[in-house]
């Protein structure tokens, strides 16, 4: 399985996965801009923690994208974002 990371944020765009108009676009390391829901539910695998799987949810995905876009990595922790929270496993 490959990995993909969130590298930025874009407002008022279209999802390159499903074609919907978006208020919040998530810019990915492969160059695509997708919606947070598609990214969270369709394009990535759930994460595991102590034997349980979970997903961040679209709201937190948008927050990660905005923090990555507008702040330097040294300030990410103020918003609960770390470098590892920007990297995801690609769904099969």
Biopython code that builds the backbone (N, CA, C, O; Angstrom):
import numpy as np
from Bio.PDB.StructureBuilder import StructureBuilder

atoms = [
    (1, "UNK", "N", (0.841, -1.198, 0.000)),
    (1, "UNK", "CA", (0.000, 0.000, 0.000)),
    (1, "UNK", "C", (0.874, 1.246, 0.000)),
    (1, "UNK", "O", (1.944, 1.280, 0.608)),
    (2, "UNK", "N", (0.397, 2.251, -0.688)),
    (2, "UNK", "CA", (1.128, 3.505, -0.746)),
    (2, "UNK", "C", (0.669, 4.470, 0.324)),
    (2, "UNK", "O", (-0.269, 4.207, 1.077)),
    (3, "UNK", "N", (1.349, 5.580, 0.367)),
    (3, "UNK", "CA", (0.973, 6.634, 1.303)),
    (3, "UNK", "C", (0.691, 7.907, 0.524)),
    (3, "UNK", "O", (1.222, 8.131, -0.563)),
    (4, "UNK", "N", (-0.156, 8.726, 1.111)),
    (4, "UNK", "CA", (-0.484, 10.014, 0.521)),
    (4, "UNK", "C", (-0.530, 11.016, 1.668)),
    (4, "UNK", "O", (-0.897, 10.664, 2.789)),
    (5, "UNK", "N", (-0.165, 12.245, 1.394)),
    (5, "UNK", "CA", (-0.203, 13.225, 2.472)),
    (5, "UNK", "C", (-0.942, 14.487, 2.052)),
    (5, "UNK", "O", (-1.061, 14.812, 0.871)),
    (6, "UNK", "N", (-1.427, 15.176, 3.063)),
    (6, "UNK", "CA", (-2.116, 16.448, 2.868)),
    (6, "UNK", "C", (-1.048, 17.527, 2.784)),
    (6, "UNK", "O", (-0.228, 17.670, 3.690)),
    (7, "UNK", "N", (-1.060, 18.287, 1.687)),
    (7, "UNK", "CA", (-0.029, 19.314, 1.511)),
    (7, "UNK", "C", (-0.598, 20.727, 1.444)),
    (7, "UNK", "O", (0.162, 21.691, 1.358)),
    (8, "UNK", "N", (-1.936, 20.869, 1.483)),
    (8, "UNK", "CA", (-2.493, 22.213, 1.431)),
    (8, "UNK", "C", (-4.003, 22.243, 1.414)),
    (8, "UNK", "O", (-4.672, 21.216, 1.536)),
    (9, "UNK", "N", (-4.520, 23.445, 1.258)),
    (9, "UNK", "CA", (-5.957, 23.717, 1.318)),
    (9, "UNK", "C", (-6.330, 24.610, 0.151)),
    (9, "UNK", "O", (-5.554, 25.474, -0.257)),
    (10, "UNK", "N", (-7.520, 24.397, -0.381)),
    (10, "UNK", "CA", (-8.028, 25.249, -1.447)),
    (10, "UNK", "C", (-9.519, 25.470, -1.197)),
    (10, "UNK", "O", (-10.237, 24.532, -0.851)),
    (11, "UNK", "N", (-9.983, 26.702, -1.369)),
    (11, "UNK", "CA", (-11.410, 26.961, -1.170)),
    (11, "UNK", "C", (-12.114, 27.088, -2.513)),
    (11, "UNK", "O", (-11.502, 27.415, -3.530)),
    (12, "UNK", "N", (-13.420, 26.822, -2.490)),
    (12, "UNK", "CA", (-14.260, 26.952, -3.690)),
    (12, "UNK", "C", (-13.651, 26.252, -4.903)),
    (12, "UNK", "O", (-13.170, 26.909, -5.827)),
    (13, "UNK", "N", (-13.672, 24.932, -4.898)),
    (13, "UNK", "CA", (-13.107, 24.152, -5.998)),
    (13, "UNK", "C", (-13.988, 22.932, -6.253)),
    (13, "UNK", "O", (-15.105, 22.858, -5.742)),
    (14, "UNK", "N", (-13.504, 21.993, -7.027)),
    (14, "UNK", "CA", (-14.253, 20.774, -7.319)),
    (14, "UNK", "C", (-13.434, 19.552, -6.904)),
    (14, "UNK", "O", (-12.208, 19.548, -7.016)),
    (15, "UNK", "N", (-14.123, 18.523, -6.426)),
    (15, "UNK", "CA", (-13.465, 17.286, -6.012)),
    (15, "UNK", "C", (-13.036, 16.509, -7.253)),
    (15, "UNK", "O", (-13.854, 16.224, -8.127)),
    (16, "UNK", "N", (-11.755, 16.168, -7.325)),
    (16, "UNK", "CA", (-11.248, 15.401, -8.453)),
    (16, "UNK", "C", (-11.525, 13.910, -8.299)),
    (16, "UNK", "O", (-11.134, 13.113, -9.152)),
    (17, "UNK", "N", (-12.199, 13.531, -7.218)),
    (17, "UNK", "CA", (-12.591, 12.140, -7.021)),
    (17, "UNK", "C", (-14.026, 11.919, -7.483)),
    (17, "UNK", "O", (-14.295, 10.988, -8.242)),
    (18, "UNK", "N", (-14.956, 12.769, -7.032)),
    (18, "UNK", "CA", (-16.372, 12.563, -7.373)),
    (18, "UNK", "C", (-16.977, 13.702, -8.193)),
    (18, "UNK", "O", (-18.089, 13.560, -8.701)),
    (19, "UNK", "N", (-16.276, 14.824, -8.334)),
    (19, "UNK", "CA", (-16.754, 15.924, -9.163)),
    (19, "UNK", "C", (-17.629, 16.958, -8.474)),
    (19, "UNK", "O", (-18.050, 17.925, -9.108)),
    (20, "UNK", "N", (-17.912, 16.773, -7.181)),
    (20, "UNK", "CA", (-18.767, 17.730, -6.469)),
    (20, "UNK", "C", (-18.101, 19.093, -6.315)),
    (20, "UNK", "O", (-16.875, 19.193, -6.272)),
    (21, "UNK", "N", (-18.915, 20.135, -6.233)),
    (21, "UNK", "CA", (-18.410, 21.471, -5.913)),
    (21, "UNK", "C", (-18.105, 21.487, -4.414)),
    (21, "UNK", "O", (-18.868, 20.958, -3.606)),
    (22, "UNK", "N", (-16.982, 22.100, -4.060)),
    (22, "UNK", "CA", (-16.538, 22.079, -2.666)),
    (22, "UNK", "C", (-16.319, 23.475, -2.113)),
    (22, "UNK", "O", (-15.867, 24.374, -2.821)),
    (23, "UNK", "N", (-16.647, 23.645, -0.832)),
    (23, "UNK", "CA", (-16.258, 24.845, -0.111)),
    (23, "UNK", "C", (-14.806, 24.705, 0.333)),
    (23, "UNK", "O", (-14.028, 25.657, 0.271)),
    (24, "UNK", "N", (-14.453, 23.491, 0.783)),
    (24, "UNK", "CA", (-13.116, 23.214, 1.303)),
    (24, "UNK", "C", (-12.482, 22.085, 0.505)),
    (24, "UNK", "O", (-12.974, 20.957, 0.522)),
    (25, "UNK", "N", (-11.390, 22.383, -0.193)),
    (25, "UNK", "CA", (-10.671, 21.361, -0.944)),
    (25, "UNK", "C", (-9.389, 20.985, -0.230)),
    (25, "UNK", "O", (-8.709, 21.837, 0.342)),
    (26, "UNK", "N", (-9.063, 19.696, -0.268)),
    (26, "UNK", "CA", (-7.866, 19.185, 0.369)),
    (26, "UNK", "C", (-6.840, 18.907, -0.731)),
    (26, "UNK", "O", (-7.078, 18.063, -1.595)),
    (27, "UNK", "N", (-5.709, 19.603, -0.709)),
    (27, "UNK", "CA", (-4.667, 19.388, -1.716)),
    (27, "UNK", "C", (-3.775, 18.245, -1.248)),
    (27, "UNK", "O", (-3.277, 18.246, -0.122)),
    (28, "UNK", "N", (-3.582, 17.259, -2.144)),
    (28, "UNK", "CA", (-2.825, 16.059, -1.801)),
    (28, "UNK", "C", (-1.443, 16.061, -2.439)),
    (28, "UNK", "O", (-1.173, 16.812, -3.376)),
    (29, "UNK", "N", (-0.579, 15.208, -1.913)),
    (29, "UNK", "CA", (0.797, 15.125, -2.404)),
    (29, "UNK", "C", (0.882, 14.624, -3.848)),
    (29, "UNK", "O", (1.900, 14.829, -4.509)),
    (30, "UNK", "N", (-0.173, 13.971, -4.346)),
    (30, "UNK", "CA", (-0.156, 13.508, -5.743)),
    (30, "UNK", "C", (-0.704, 14.561, -6.711)),
    (30, "UNK", "O", (-0.854, 14.292, -7.903)),
    (31, "UNK", "N", (-1.003, 15.761, -6.198)),
    (31, "UNK", "CA", (-1.442, 16.856, -7.052)),
    (31, "UNK", "C", (-2.945, 17.033, -7.152)),
    (31, "UNK", "O", (-3.412, 18.044, -7.677)),
    (32, "UNK", "N", (-3.710, 16.074, -6.658)),
    (32, "UNK", "CA", (-5.171, 16.183, -6.734)),
    (32, "UNK", "C", (-5.715, 17.087, -5.636)),
    (32, "UNK", "O", (-5.090, 17.279, -4.593)),
    (33, "UNK", "N", (-6.908, 17.641, -5.903)),
    (33, "UNK", "CA", (-7.665, 18.364, -4.886)),
    (33, "UNK", "C", (-8.966, 17.594, -4.718)),
    (33, "UNK", "O", (-9.718, 17.419, -5.677)),
    (34, "UNK", "N", (-9.230, 17.135, -3.501)),
    (34, "UNK", "CA", (-10.413, 16.318, -3.231)),
    (34, "UNK", "C", (-11.170, 16.870, -2.034)),
    (34, "UNK", "O", (-10.653, 17.693, -1.279)),
    (35, "UNK", "N", (-12.389, 16.408, -1.876)),
    (35, "UNK", "CA", (-13.189, 16.795, -0.724)),
    (35, "UNK", "C", (-12.775, 16.014, 0.513)),
    (35, "UNK", "O", (-12.241, 14.910, 0.411)),
    (36, "UNK", "N", (-13.022, 16.588, 1.667)),
    (36, "UNK", "CA", (-12.644, 15.943, 2.927)),
    (36, "UNK", "C", (-13.397, 14.633, 3.135)),
    (36, "UNK", "O", (-12.827, 13.677, 3.661)),
    (37, "UNK", "N", (-14.658, 14.569, 2.738)),
    (37, "UNK", "CA", (-15.439, 13.337, 2.911)),
    (37, "UNK", "C", (-14.907, 12.220, 2.037)),
    (37, "UNK", "O", (-14.746, 11.093, 2.505)),
    (38, "UNK", "N", (-14.634, 12.513, 0.775)),
    (38, "UNK", "CA", (-14.059, 11.498, -0.121)),
    (38, "UNK", "C", (-12.710, 11.034, 0.412)),
    (38, "UNK", "O", (-12.418, 9.838, 0.432)),
    (39, "UNK", "N", (-11.892, 11.987, 0.843)),
    (39, "UNK", "CA", (-10.562, 11.647, 1.352)),
    (39, "UNK", "C", (-10.662, 10.750, 2.569)),
    (39, "UNK", "O", (-9.970, 9.735, 2.656)),
    (40, "UNK", "N", (-11.522, 11.120, 3.510)),
    (40, "UNK", "CA", (-11.633, 10.389, 4.771)),
    (40, "UNK", "C", (-12.272, 9.013, 4.591)),
    (40, "UNK", "O", (-11.811, 8.036, 5.182)),
    (41, "UNK", "N", (-13.325, 8.926, 3.785)),
    (41, "UNK", "CA", (-14.103, 7.685, 3.710)),
    (41, "UNK", "C", (-13.721, 6.763, 2.558)),
    (41, "UNK", "O", (-13.840, 5.545, 2.686)),
    (42, "UNK", "N", (-13.268, 7.313, 1.442)),
    (42, "UNK", "CA", (-13.051, 6.500, 0.242)),
    (42, "UNK", "C", (-11.584, 6.302, -0.128)),
    (42, "UNK", "O", (-11.187, 5.205, -0.522)),
    (43, "UNK", "N", (-10.780, 7.350, -0.005)),
    (43, "UNK", "CA", (-9.415, 7.312, -0.529)),
    (43, "UNK", "C", (-8.373, 6.786, 0.458)),
    (43, "UNK", "O", (-7.274, 6.410, 0.050)),
    (44, "UNK", "N", (-8.705, 6.754, 1.756)),
    (44, "UNK", "CA", (-7.712, 6.354, 2.754)),
    (44, "UNK", "C", (-8.225, 5.219, 3.630)),
    (44, "UNK", "O", (-9.429, 5.003, 3.768)),
    (45, "UNK", "N", (-7.273, 4.502, 4.216)),
    (45, "UNK", "CA", (-7.588, 3.420, 5.145)),
    (45, "UNK", "C", (-7.815, 4.009, 6.543)),
    (45, "UNK", "O", (-7.242, 5.043, 6.887)),
    (46, "UNK", "N", (-8.654, 3.343, 7.343)),
    (46, "UNK", "CA", (-8.790, 3.815, 8.731)),
    (46, "UNK", "C", (-7.481, 3.593, 9.486)),
    (46, "UNK", "O", (-6.696, 2.712, 9.135)),
    (47, "UNK", "N", (-7.259, 4.379, 10.498)),
    (47, "UNK", "CA", (-6.063, 4.230, 11.333)),
    (47, "UNK", "C", (-6.366, 3.256, 12.465)),
    (47, "UNK", "O", (-7.526, 2.993, 12.780)),
    (48, "UNK", "N", (-5.322, 2.733, 13.061)),
    (48, "UNK", "CA", (-5.476, 1.815, 14.195)),
    (48, "UNK", "C", (-4.791, 2.393, 15.424)),
    (48, "UNK", "O", (-3.725, 3.003, 15.336)),
    (49, "UNK", "N", (-5.422, 2.188, 16.558)),
    (49, "UNK", "CA", (-4.835, 2.595, 17.829)),
    (49, "UNK", "C", (-5.286, 1.604, 18.884)),
    (49, "UNK", "O", (-6.484, 1.467, 19.132)),
    (50, "UNK", "N", (-4.362, 0.924, 19.499)),
    (50, "UNK", "CA", (-4.635, -0.082, 20.529)),
    (50, "UNK", "C", (-5.688, -1.086, 20.066)),
    (50, "UNK", "O", (-6.610, -1.423, 20.810)),
    (51, "UNK", "N", (-5.541, -1.554, 18.838)),
    (51, "UNK", "CA", (-6.433, -2.582, 18.320)),
    (51, "UNK", "C", (-7.768, -2.091, 17.782)),
    (51, "UNK", "O", (-8.546, -2.886, 17.254)),
    (52, "UNK", "N", (-8.047, -0.812, 17.904)),
    (52, "UNK", "CA", (-9.307, -0.256, 17.399)),
    (52, "UNK", "C", (-9.024, 0.604, 16.181)),
    (52, "UNK", "O", (-7.999, 1.283, 16.112)),
    (53, "UNK", "N", (-9.942, 0.572, 15.216)),
    (53, "UNK", "CA", (-9.764, 1.413, 14.035)),
    (53, "UNK", "C", (-10.634, 2.661, 14.163)),
    (53, "UNK", "O", (-11.699, 2.639, 14.780)),
    (54, "UNK", "N", (-10.155, 3.742, 13.567)),
    (54, "UNK", "CA", (-10.896, 5.004, 13.605)),
    (54, "UNK", "C", (-10.523, 5.840, 12.395)),
    (54, "UNK", "O", (-9.514, 5.591, 11.735)),
    (55, "UNK", "N", (-11.342, 6.824, 12.117)),
    (55, "UNK", "CA", (-11.061, 7.807, 11.078)),
    (55, "UNK", "C", (-11.107, 9.187, 11.725)),
    (55, "UNK", "O", (-11.805, 9.393, 12.717)),
    (56, "UNK", "N", (-10.360, 10.130, 11.155)),
    (56, "UNK", "CA", (-10.325, 11.479, 11.718)),
    (56, "UNK", "C", (-11.651, 12.216, 11.558)),
    (56, "UNK", "O", (-12.037, 12.985, 12.439)),
    (57, "UNK", "N", (-12.344, 11.997, 10.464)),
    (57, "UNK", "CA", (-13.576, 12.732, 10.177)),
    (57, "UNK", "C", (-13.281, 13.940, 9.300)),
    (57, "UNK", "O", (-12.205, 14.533, 9.377)),
    (58, "UNK", "N", (-14.251, 14.294, 8.467)),
    (58, "UNK", "CA", (-14.073, 15.357, 7.476)),
    (58, "UNK", "C", (-13.694, 16.696, 8.118)),
    (58, "UNK", "O", (-12.873, 17.434, 7.573)),
    (59, "UNK", "N", (-14.284, 17.007, 9.263)),
    (59, "UNK", "CA", (-14.020, 18.286, 9.920)),
    (59, "UNK", "C", (-12.542, 18.438, 10.291)),
    (59, "UNK", "O", (-11.944, 19.489, 10.060)),
    (60, "UNK", "N", (-11.960, 17.388, 10.866)),
    (60, "UNK", "CA", (-10.552, 17.451, 11.264)),
    (60, "UNK", "C", (-9.630, 17.415, 10.044)),
    (60, "UNK", "O", (-8.547, 18.002, 10.066)),
    (61, "UNK", "N", (-10.057, 16.727, 8.978)),
    (61, "UNK", "CA", (-9.271, 16.692, 7.733)),
    (61, "UNK", "C", (-9.145, 18.122, 7.177)),
    (61, "UNK", "O", (-8.062, 18.530, 6.758)),
    (62, "UNK", "N", (-10.245, 18.873, 7.176)),
    (62, "UNK", "CA", (-10.221, 20.262, 6.703)),
    (62, "UNK", "C", (-9.290, 21.090, 7.598)),
    (62, "UNK", "O", (-8.519, 21.913, 7.104)),
    (63, "UNK", "N", (-9.364, 20.868, 8.910)),
    (63, "UNK", "CA", (-8.500, 21.593, 9.845)),
    (63, "UNK", "C", (-7.029, 21.305, 9.556)),
    (63, "UNK", "O", (-6.209, 22.223, 9.543)),
    (64, "UNK", "N", (-6.685, 20.025, 9.322)),
    (64, "UNK", "CA", (-5.299, 19.656, 9.002)),
    (64, "UNK", "C", (-4.843, 20.406, 7.753)),
    (64, "UNK", "O", (-3.755, 20.981, 7.731)),
    (65, "UNK", "N", (-5.683, 20.397, 6.712)),
    (65, "UNK", "CA", (-5.322, 21.048, 5.443)),
    (65, "UNK", "C", (-5.085, 22.545, 5.635)),
    (65, "UNK", "O", (-4.132, 23.093, 5.082)),
    (66, "UNK", "N", (-5.934, 23.206, 6.404)),
    (66, "UNK", "CA", (-5.779, 24.644, 6.645)),
    (66, "UNK", "C", (-4.510, 24.935, 7.438)),
    (66, "UNK", "O", (-3.792, 25.887, 7.131)),
    (67, "UNK", "N", (-4.231, 24.129, 8.448)),
    (67, "UNK", "CA", (-3.029, 24.325, 9.261)),
    (67, "UNK", "C", (-1.777, 24.144, 8.400)),
    (67, "UNK", "O", (-0.837, 24.933, 8.492)),
    (68, "UNK", "N", (-1.769, 23.095, 7.560)),
    (68, "UNK", "CA", (-0.617, 22.839, 6.680)),
    (68, "UNK", "C", (-0.431, 23.991, 5.698)),
    (68, "UNK", "O", (0.700, 24.383, 5.411)),
    (69, "UNK", "N", (-1.532, 24.535, 5.182)),
    (69, "UNK", "CA", (-1.468, 25.614, 4.194)),
    (69, "UNK", "C", (-0.988, 26.932, 4.795)),
    (69, "UNK", "O", (-0.166, 27.627, 4.197)),
    (70, "UNK", "N", (-1.498, 27.273, 5.968)),
    (70, "UNK", "CA", (-1.304, 28.621, 6.481)),
    (70, "UNK", "C", (-0.266, 28.782, 7.595)),
    (70, "UNK", "O", (0.052, 29.911, 7.968)),
    (71, "UNK", "N", (0.266, 27.687, 8.130)),
    (71, "UNK", "CA", (1.222, 27.792, 9.234)),
    (71, "UNK", "C", (2.481, 26.983, 8.943)),
    (71, "UNK", "O", (2.442, 26.017, 8.181)),
    (72, "UNK", "N", (3.585, 27.375, 9.545)),
    (72, "UNK", "CA", (4.824, 26.615, 9.390)),
    (72, "UNK", "C", (4.748, 25.383, 10.296)),
    (72, "UNK", "O", (4.046, 25.399, 11.307)),
    (73, "UNK", "N", (5.473, 24.308, 9.935)),
    (73, "UNK", "CA", (5.415, 23.072, 10.728)),
    (73, "UNK", "C", (5.708, 23.269, 12.216)),
    (73, "UNK", "O", (5.205, 22.510, 13.045)),
    (74, "UNK", "N", (6.503, 24.262, 12.564)),
    (74, "UNK", "CA", (6.812, 24.490, 13.983)),
    (74, "UNK", "C", (5.583, 24.968, 14.769)),
    (74, "UNK", "O", (5.568, 24.875, 15.996)),
    (75, "UNK", "N", (4.562, 25.474, 14.084)),
    (75, "UNK", "CA", (3.349, 25.947, 14.764)),
    (75, "UNK", "C", (2.187, 24.961, 14.709)),
    (75, "UNK", "O", (1.150, 25.207, 15.324)),
    (76, "UNK", "N", (2.338, 23.860, 13.992)),
    (76, "UNK", "CA", (1.235, 22.902, 13.828)),
    (76, "UNK", "C", (0.709, 22.362, 15.151)),
    (76, "UNK", "O", (-0.497, 22.172, 15.310)),
    (77, "UNK", "N", (1.608, 22.114, 16.099)),
    (77, "UNK", "CA", (1.190, 21.484, 17.359)),
    (77, "UNK", "C", (0.200, 22.355, 18.135)),
    (77, "UNK", "O", (-0.580, 21.840, 18.936)),
    (78, "UNK", "N", (0.228, 23.651, 17.906)),
    (78, "UNK", "CA", (-0.754, 24.546, 18.557)),
    (78, "UNK", "C", (-2.179, 24.172, 18.180)),
    (78, "UNK", "O", (-3.118, 24.459, 18.923)),
    (79, "UNK", "N", (-2.344, 23.531, 17.024)),
    (79, "UNK", "CA", (-3.672, 23.181, 16.520)),
    (79, "UNK", "C", (-3.952, 21.684, 16.614)),
    (79, "UNK", "O", (-4.944, 21.204, 16.066)),
    (80, "UNK", "N", (-3.096, 20.951, 17.296)),
    (80, "UNK", "CA", (-3.286, 19.514, 17.443)),
    (80, "UNK", "C", (-2.914, 18.725, 16.202)),
    (80, "UNK", "O", (-3.382, 17.602, 16.015)),
    (81, "UNK", "N", (-2.083, 19.298, 15.361)),
    (81, "UNK", "CA", (-1.661, 18.638, 14.124)),
    (81, "UNK", "C", (-0.174, 18.320, 14.219)),
    (81, "UNK", "O", (0.628, 19.165, 14.615)),
    (82, "UNK", "N", (0.183, 17.098, 13.853)),
    (82, "UNK", "CA", (1.599, 16.708, 13.805)),
    (82, "UNK", "C", (1.917, 16.269, 12.384)),
    (82, "UNK", "O", (1.014, 16.072, 11.570)),
    (83, "UNK", "N", (3.188, 16.118, 12.092)),
    (83, "UNK", "CA", (3.593, 15.675, 10.754)),
    (83, "UNK", "C", (2.977, 14.319, 10.428)),
    (83, "UNK", "O", (2.582, 14.081, 9.286)),
    (84, "UNK", "N", (2.889, 13.426, 11.414)),
    (84, "UNK", "CA", (2.324, 12.094, 11.170)),
    (84, "UNK", "C", (0.816, 12.147, 10.911)),
    (84, "UNK", "O", (0.274, 11.243, 10.275)),
    (85, "UNK", "N", (0.135, 13.180, 11.386)),
    (85, "UNK", "CA", (-1.314, 13.261, 11.136)),
    (85, "UNK", "C", (-1.632, 13.756, 9.740)),
    (85, "UNK", "O", (-2.801, 13.805, 9.357)),
    (86, "UNK", "N", (-0.611, 14.126, 8.964)),
    (86, "UNK", "CA", (-0.848, 14.549, 7.577)),
    (86, "UNK", "C", (-0.633, 13.410, 6.592)),
    (86, "UNK", "O", (-0.906, 13.569, 5.403)),
    (87, "UNK", "N", (-0.149, 12.263, 7.063)),
    (87, "UNK", "CA", (0.178, 11.124, 6.188)),
    (87, "UNK", "C", (-0.844, 10.010, 6.390)),
    (87, "UNK", "O", (-1.169, 9.652, 7.522)),
    (88, "UNK", "N", (-1.346, 9.467, 5.283)),
    (88, "UNK", "CA", (-2.385, 8.440, 5.318)),
    (88, "UNK", "C", (-2.033, 7.271, 4.414)),
    (88, "UNK", "O", (-1.306, 7.434, 3.434)),
    (89, "UNK", "N", (-2.543, 6.099, 4.739)),
    (89, "UNK", "CA", (-2.416, 4.927, 3.875)),
    (89, "UNK", "C", (-3.504, 5.011, 2.807)),
    (89, "UNK", "O", (-4.665, 5.292, 3.106)),
    (90, "UNK", "N", (-3.110, 4.763, 1.559)),
    (90, "UNK", "CA", (-4.065, 4.797, 0.446)),
    (90, "UNK", "C", (-4.929, 3.542, 0.480)),
    (90, "UNK", "O", (-4.424, 2.438, 0.684)),
    (91, "UNK", "N", (-6.236, 3.717, 0.280)),
    (91, "UNK", "CA", (-7.157, 2.570, 0.238)),
    (91, "UNK", "C", (-6.928, 1.788, -1.049)),
    (91, "UNK", "O", (-6.556, 2.345, -2.082)),
    (92, "UNK", "N", (-7.159, 0.492, -0.956)),
    (92, "UNK", "CA", (-6.949, -0.393, -2.128)),
    (92, "UNK", "C", (-7.951, -0.119, -3.226)),
    (92, "UNK", "O", (-7.916, -0.769, -4.271)),
]
sb = StructureBuilder()
sb.init_structure("model")
sb.init_model(0)
sb.init_chain("A")
sb.init_seg("    ")
for serial, (resi, resn, name, xyz) in enumerate(atoms, 1):
    if name == "N":
        sb.init_residue(resn, " ", resi, " ")
    sb.init_atom(name, np.array(xyz, "f"), 0.0, 1.0, " ", f" {name:<3s}", serial, name[0])
structure = sb.get_structure()
